[in-house]
Amino acid sequence: MKLVIVESPNKCATIKNYLGNGFEVVASQGHIRDLSTHGKGGLGINVEEDYKPDFVIKPNQYATVKKLKAQVAQSEEVILATDPDREGEAISWHLAIVLGLDPKTTKRLSFHEITRPAIQEAMEHPSHIDMNLVYAQETRRMYDRIIGFKLSSLLQRKMGSKSAGRVQSATLKLIVENDDEIKSFVPKEFWSVSVELNLEDGKTLIVALDKVDGKNPEIHNKEEAEAILKRIGDSMKIVSLTSTKRSILSKFPFTTSTLQQEAYNRFKFSTSKTQSIAQLLYEGRQIQGEHVGLITYMRTDSTRISEDFYQNNAKPYILEHFGKEYLGYIKQAEKKKERVQDAHEAIRPTSTLRTPETVAQYLSPDEAKLYRLIYDRALASLMTPKVEEVTTAIWECNGLTFKASGTRTLFPGYSVIYGEFEAEENKKLPPLEEGKSYSVKKRNEEQKFTQPPARFTEAKVVKAMEEKGIGRPSTYANTIKTLKSHDYISIVKGVVTPTETGIRTTKVMEKFFPEIISASYTAKMENELDEVAEKKKTRLEAMDSFYRPFIEKFDQVQKTMYKDGGEPTGEMCPECGSPLIYKKGKFGKFVACSNYPACHYVVKEKMQETGETCPRCGRPLVVRKSKKGEEFVGCSGYPSCTYIKGQEEKKLEDATKYTEADYVKECPSCHQGHLVVKHGKKVDFLGCTNYPKCRYHEWLTVKKGKK
């Protein structure tokens, strides 16, 4: 029996079915080992021995490893078939080491879709573990461990933030910068002018001001707008009526990033939801009696489509269902960006015969939506362009130029299956004649204001990460999920906003570690990982160029970073001259000296007086806040006076709510009240009706934890 090890248990039955008798397929359940927390700083890295990593079996994988070892002992051959990326390569290597396999000779299967032909092709042409990819993954893991452990522990000690990281901190900075732009935005007034013209058959057309005396209009206020309106006569003449054709190319098939963006834009799916559904579609469903993967590998930054898919899937399907005039070609991949690995194809269906209509009955509604999106986008990318006719009409009147444009589709091309549609009639211009004058029905002016930048959505965060070179396709969704779980951001209906904790953490990181959270620094590290994977740089060289400068900076900051790391107010402490900072306490935000504990200066917030005096001590009553942030009225003399308005009345109410029927017996302590049954948080007890003057009580039941 030959043993094939994959990552996910969802693939086991499918691959076993494709391989047939003589094979057993089992899952590693992801990574079986990770860096230990031994050694200096708990990093699990021996820096002195060329950054030798110390890997240990993950506690939750003990049972899996034990089972795998037993299965390996009973197998004549072991074949590794983990996912086709760096993480998958590393998992295969760890499996080989732990299970006693030779990494140089153990067969490694690599496939990008879970279909019978793909699995058979992989079996016929097996490879071996690519150690360069393994070294790149190890380097990435050590980067993240060092930055994560060092910065997270520092932030936890100094300001109580939960964590920091190479990718998450750079991403959080982008979100905070977007928030800063919105907060600092000052809207500017401007006006627009348009005219409603009378057409034939009682119809009208609204045309917008395009030029004023040959220049683009800049209308700053109502007076300027009205001055333009006065120049508009009773009629305007068409001086130009032109029509041009334009071809609109279809978009490239999906990458991980563009799929997450489009799924949000169309369906408001979160990035994690999109990735989770894509994973299920990749691993497959039972379709017409056969379990088969529906899409190719969903973690990719490539827009490439294979010649095989085009010739044997897309081309026959397009010719049969649409005709040869709709058959396009494989568009040349986008100009290769830095760090695009291009190891996989774009995300596409594994077969055009499994149409969205035929597989919908086997999928959940959301799975069906995403599958159709992927299917249509991939097929459309191989179809001919959409051809439109654009008609532009220009009117002139007293040095003013007005314009209106319309489009009509001459040939739908790819848009028959993919595109944003609106009614054709809404896009076309009505019949017009060049040289003809049209009477003015109405002159319009409208006050407007410039708008601040839009808040990031999850889709825009992913787009920004991709454009800035932060992270990789496999990290986009998880990074956003981590930021949310650590309370650095809030996500409401897909809109991402940094929390106060997220803003404060970013400001501190910008002050002390500006290079660590810069997009360029993170992108540079990703490039170095690529160089390790491509054997252009060794793991030792990559670690040396990162570790020593980082530790030098870290040791320096550790000595100078003030406790709490609050945001500076711009003012200085009147007692010691150190910067005053905003700090966060039990009762909210306050201002204090950054030189604490050497200096205890705190700016005391002036409390709002109610105009009443304390019935106990005569001091003013003020509005205070509880630990839960709830407002109450209490004495300004606290803690020497603990009076709280309403508390005495409540106690009096409690004392008078009992009747003679509730009395159990006279109070043996004060002889003025009676003992009645009262209900505590944990037990019932007998208490005096003269409380709080008399606190005598007797237990009716044994308190929890007492014997």
Secondary structure, DSSP 8 states (H G I E B T S, - for coil): -EEEEES-GGGHHHHHHHH-TTEEEEE--S-SEEE-S-SGGG-SEEGGGTSEE-EEE-GGGHHHHHHHHHHHHT-SEEEE---SSHHHHHHHHHHHHHTT--TTTSEE---SS-SHHHHHHHHHS-B---HHHHHHHHHHHHHHHHHHHHHHHHHHHHH------HHHHHHHHHHHHHHHHHHH----EEEEEEEEEE-GGG-EEEEEEEEETTB-----SHHHHHHHHHH--SEEEEEEEEEEEEEE-----B-HHHHHHHHHHHH---HHHHHHHHHHHHH-EEETTEEE--BS-S--------HHHIIIIIHHHHHHHT-GGGB----------TT----S--B-BS-TTS-HHHHGGGS-HHHHHHHHHHHHHHHHTTB--EEEEEEEEEEEETTEEEEEEEEEEEE-GGGGTSS----HHHHS-----TT-EEEEEEEEEEEEE-------BHHHHHHHHHHHT-S-TTTHHHHHHHHHHTTSEEEETTEEEE-HHHHHHHHHHHHH-TTTTSHHHHHHHHHHHHHHHTTSS-HHHHHHHHHHHHHHHHHHHHHH--TT---EEEEE-TTT--EEEEEEETTEEEEEETTTTT---EE-----EEEEE-TTT--EEEEEE-TTS-EEEEETTTTT---BTTHHHHHHHHHHS--GGG--EE-TTTSSSEEEEEE-SS-EEEEETTTTT---EEESS--TT--
